[in-house]
Amino acid sequence: MNFQQLKIIREAARCQCNLTEVAKTLFTSQSGISRHIRELEDELGVELFIRHGKRMLGLTGPGKEMLVIAQRILDESAKAKRLGQLFTAQEAGILTIATTHTQARYSLPSILKQFRSRYPHIQVVLNQATPEEIRDQVISGEADIGIASEGLAHNGKLTTFPWFKWNHRILVPHDHPLAQEDKLSLEQLAQWPLVTYRAGMTGRSVIDEAFQTVSLLPNVVLSAQDSDVVKTYVRLGMGIGIIAETAADHDDPELISLDARHLFNSNTVWLGVKQGQLQRDYLWQFMTLCNPNLSEDELKQMARGITEPSELGYDFQI
């Protein structure tokens, strides 16, 4: 048994047993993937995949059990590799952040400027993705930290920390009939075409819940992944925009931003790291820049799954 075989099991599960995709991901040939699988099955004495002719349709019962073992071994292997990095390169390295367009565009610039001043030799990589992709990137180790309003909290494989709360705002052109309204209602919004985030993005669930609560069906004519796209189509007159306040607070000569705090519940931006994974000190420093109320020690303890003081181990030397 070897690590390549374990990686093949993990990637096959991710790619729905599409061996062509597995081969691309692992930079090898499809015939090599098939050979590794046969050798592992021969060694274990069980079939790991459900087959129909030459096609693989899914994991067998033993295959699913093997997937759990493979993920655990590969995770522990990654921790071992990171252990050396932790103590040899604290002032240099790469910080990979997976986040949404809204956070990358509007919330992170000032934080990253401070971070670069403190760690000028750290390379920062921003992966802009959906909340689901952000979660998966952090869990797989592709990203060191995930930042999003949705998809990160309440996940057993991640430890999440609050960054800040925010509300939505309404965007309308200057000549729109609602532009002069002091306090809009959901009933008024429901009468107009709406342009906002697509499902799963930037508090869209909060918007949908608000309309559902009063038994209204919003007329969402266009949904997009980022705030700038939403604003573009509002300017074109396609509908009323509903976006994050961080994206609406910038001066725009063509649009008016209206308060929506009374319409939609507030949202929380979460910082998520993989549960139990060793991290370099500069990641904790980045997180304290985001949320100064959290100490570096608290962050480390929570990320390692330590929630009670009694769980800490002390080494007293005289």
C-alpha positions in Angstrom: 0.0 0.0 0.0 1.3 3.5 -0.8 0.3 7.1 -0.7 -0.5 7.3 -4.4 -3.1 4.6 -4.0 -4.7 6.5 -1.0 -4.8 9.7 -3.1 -6.5 7.8 -5.9 -9.2 6.6 -3.5 -9.7 10.1 -2.2 -9.8 11.8 -5.7 -12.0 9.1 -7.1 -14.6 9.9 -4.5 -14.3 13.6 -5.2 -14.6 13.1 -9.0 -17.6 10.7 -8.8 -15.3 7.9 -10.0 -14.4 9.7 -13.3 -10.9 8.2 -13.7 -10.1 10.7 -16.5 -10.6 13.6 -14.0 -8.7 11.6 -11.3 -5.7 11.2 -13.7 -5.7 14.9 -14.5 -5.8 15.9 -10.9 -2.9 13.6 -9.9 -0.9 14.3 -13.1 -0.8 10.6 -14.2 -2.3 8.3 -16.8 -5.7 6.7 -16.6 -4.1 3.3 -17.1 -1.8 4.0 -14.2 -4.8 4.9 -12.0 -6.5 1.6 -12.9 -3.4 -0.4 -12.2 -3.0 1.2 -8.8 -6.6 0.4 -7.9 -6.3 -3.3 -9.0 -3.1 -3.7 -7.0 -4.7 -2.2 -3.9 -7.8 -4.4 -4.2 -5.5 -7.5 -4.7 -3.6 -6.6 -1.6 -6.7 -6.1 0.5 -8.6 -9.0 -1.0 -11.8 -6.9 -1.5 -13.3 -4.9 -4.3 -13.3 -1.2 -3.5 -15.4 0.0 -6.5 -18.7 -0.9 -8.0 -18.1 -1.7 -11.7 -20.2 -2.0 -14.8 -18.0 -3.3 -17.5 -14.9 -1.1 -17.6 -16.8 1.8 -15.9 -16.6 2.5 -12.2 -19.9 3.6 -10.7 -19.1 4.2 -7.1 -17.5 2.9 -3.9 -18.5 -0.5 -2.4 -19.0 -0.8 1.4 -15.3 -1.7 1.9 -14.4 1.1 -0.5 -16.3 3.7 1.7 -14.5 2.4 4.8 -11.2 2.6 2.9 -12.0 6.2 1.9 -12.3 7.2 5.6 -9.0 5.6 6.4 -7.3 7.1 3.3 -8.5 10.6 4.2 -7.3 10.2 7.8 -3.8 9.0 6.7 -3.4 11.7 4.1 -4.5 14.4 6.6 -1.9 13.1 9.2 0.7 13.0 6.5 0.0 16.7 5.6 0.3 17.6 9.3 3.7 16.0 9.4 4.9 18.0 6.4 3.6 21.2 7.9 5.3 20.5 11.2 8.7 21.2 9.8 7.5 24.3 8.0 6.1 25.7 11.2 9.5 26.0 12.8 11.7 26.7 9.8 10.0 29.5 7.9 7.9 31.8 10.1 8.8 35.0 8.2 8.4 33.6 4.7 5.9 31.4 2.9 2.5 31.5 1.3 -0.9 32.4 2.9 -3.7 31.1 0.7 -7.1 32.7 1.4 -10.3 31.3 -0.2 -13.0 33.9 -0.1 -15.9 35.4 -2.0 -15.6 38.3 -4.5 -17.3 40.7 -2.1 -14.9 40.0 0.8 -11.9 40.1 -1.5 -13.0 43.4 -3.2 -14.4 45.3 -0.2 -13.4 43.8 3.2 -9.9 42.5 2.8 -7.8 45.3 1.2 -7.1 47.2 4.4 -6.4 44.0 6.4 -4.0 42.7 3.7 -2.2 46.0 3.6 -1.6 45.8 7.4 -0.6 42.1 7.0 1.9 42.9 4.2 3.5 45.6 6.3 4.0 43.2 9.1 5.1 40.2 6.9 6.6 41.7 3.8 8.1 38.3 2.7 4.8 36.3 2.9 3.1 35.8 -0.5 -0.7 36.1 -0.3 -2.9 34.1 -2.7 -6.6 35.0 -3.0 -8.8 32.2 -4.4 -12.2 33.7 -5.2 -14.9 31.0 -5.0 -18.4 30.1 -3.9 -18.9 29.3 -0.2 -19.1 25.6 -1.0 -15.8 25.8 -2.9 -14.3 27.8 -0.1 -15.3 25.2 2.5 -13.9 22.3 0.3 -10.6 24.1 -0.3 -10.0 24.6 3.4 -10.9 21.0 4.3 -8.7 19.6 1.5 -5.8 21.9 2.5 -5.8 23.8 -0.8 -6.5 27.0 1.2 -5.2 27.9 4.7 -8.2 30.0 5.6 -11.7 30.5 4.3 -13.7 33.7 4.6 -17.4 33.9 3.8 -20.8 34.7 5.2 -22.3 31.3 4.3 -21.2 27.7 4.1 -18.5 27.7 6.8 -20.2 27.7 10.2 -21.6 24.5 11.7 -19.2 22.3 9.8 -17.6 19.6 11.9 -14.3 19.7 9.9 -13.8 23.4 10.4 -13.2 25.7 13.3 -14.9 29.1 12.6 -14.4 32.5 14.2 -16.6 35.6 13.7 -15.1 38.6 11.9 -17.9 41.2 11.6 -21.6 41.5 11.1 -23.2 43.3 8.1 -26.5 44.1 6.6 -27.9 44.3 3.1 -28.8 47.6 1.3 -31.1 48.4 -1.5 -29.8 50.0 -4.7 -32.0 52.0 -7.1 -31.2 54.5 -9.9 -31.7 58.1 -9.0 -34.9 58.4 -11.1 -36.6 55.3 -9.6 -40.0 55.8 -7.9 -38.6 54.2 -4.7 -35.6 56.5 -4.5 -37.2 58.9 -2.1 -38.8 56.4 0.2 -37.7 56.7 3.8 -38.5 53.2 4.9 -39.1 50.5 2.3 -41.3 47.4 2.9 -40.9 43.9 1.6 -44.3 44.3 0.0 -43.0 47.3 -2.0 -39.9 45.3 -3.1 -42.0 42.3 -4.1 -43.7 44.5 -6.7 -40.5 45.2 -8.6 -37.9 43.0 -10.4 -35.0 42.3 -8.2 -31.3 41.8 -8.9 -29.2 40.2 -6.2 -26.8 37.3 -5.3 -27.4 33.8 -6.4 -28.4 31.1 -4.0 -25.7 30.3 -1.4 -23.9 33.6 -1.9 -23.4 36.6 0.4 -26.5 36.3 2.6 -28.9 35.3 -0.1 -30.5 32.8 2.3 -31.4 35.8 4.6 -33.1 37.6 1.8 -35.2 34.5 0.8 -36.1 33.8 4.5 -37.4 37.4 4.9 -39.8 37.1 2.0 -40.9 33.6 3.0 -41.7 34.9 6.5 -44.4 37.2 5.1 -45.5 34.8 2.4 -44.2 36.8 -0.5 -42.5 35.5 -3.6 -39.7 37.9 -4.8 -39.3 38.5 -8.5 -35.6 37.9 -8.9 -34.9 38.5 -12.6 -31.1 38.1 -12.3 -28.8 36.6 -9.7 -25.1 36.8 -9.8 -22.0 35.8 -7.8 -20.5 39.2 -7.0 -21.7 42.7 -6.0 -20.1 44.6 -9.0 -22.2 42.5 -11.4 -25.4 43.2 -9.5 -24.6 47.0 -9.6 -24.0 46.9 -13.3 -27.4 45.5 -14.1 -29.1 47.8 -11.6 -27.6 50.7 -13.5 -29.0 49.3 -16.7 -32.5 49.5 -15.2 -33.1 45.7 -15.0 -34.3 45.8 -11.4 -33.8 46.9 -7.8 -30.5 45.7 -6.4 -30.0 44.0 -3.0 -26.3 43.8 -2.0 -24.0 43.8 1.0 -23.6 47.1 2.6 -19.8 46.9 2.3 -20.2 46.9 -1.4 -22.9 49.7 -1.4 -21.1 52.3 0.7 -18.9 53.5 -2.1 -19.9 56.6 -3.9 -21.8 55.9 -7.0 -23.1 58.8 -9.0 -25.7 56.6 -10.8 -27.2 54.8 -7.8 -28.9 55.5 -4.5 -28.3 53.2 -1.5 -31.3 52.7 0.8 -31.3 51.2 4.3 -32.6 47.6 4.6 -31.7 46.7 8.2 -35.4 46.6 9.1 -36.1 44.2 6.2 -33.4 41.5 6.5 -31.5 40.0 9.4 -27.8 40.8 9.8 -25.2 38.4 8.5 -21.9 37.3 10.0 -18.6 37.0 8.0 -16.8 33.9 9.3 -13.1 33.0 9.3 -12.7 29.2 8.9 -9.6 27.0 9.4 -9.3 23.2 9.2 -10.0 21.6 12.6 -6.9 20.3 14.3 -4.5 21.4 11.6 -1.1 22.9 12.5 -0.7 26.5 11.2 2.1 29.0 10.9 2.1 31.9 13.3 1.5 34.4 10.5 -2.0 32.9 9.9 -3.0 33.6 13.5 -1.6 37.1 13.2 -3.8 37.6 10.1 -6.8 36.4 12.0 -6.1 38.8 14.9 -5.9 41.6 12.4 -9.4 40.7 11.3 -10.8 40.3 14.9 -8.6 41.9 17.6 -11.0 40.6 20.2 -9.5 37.1 19.7 -6.1 36.3 21.1 -3.6 34.2 19.3 -3.7 31.6 22.1 -7.5 31.4 22.0 -7.4 30.9 18.2 -4.8 28.1 18.5 -6.7 26.3 21.3 -10.1 26.5 19.4 -8.6 25.3 16.1 -7.0 22.3 17.8 -10.3 21.4 19.3 -9.4 22.5 22.9 -12.3 24.3 24.5 -11.7 23.8 28.2 -8.6 24.9 30.2 -8.4 21.3 31.7 -7.7 20.0 28.3 -4.4 21.9 28.0 -1.2 20.0 28.7 1.4 21.8 30.8 5.1 20.8 31.0 6.5 22.2 34.2 10.3 22.1 34.5 12.3 23.0 37.6 
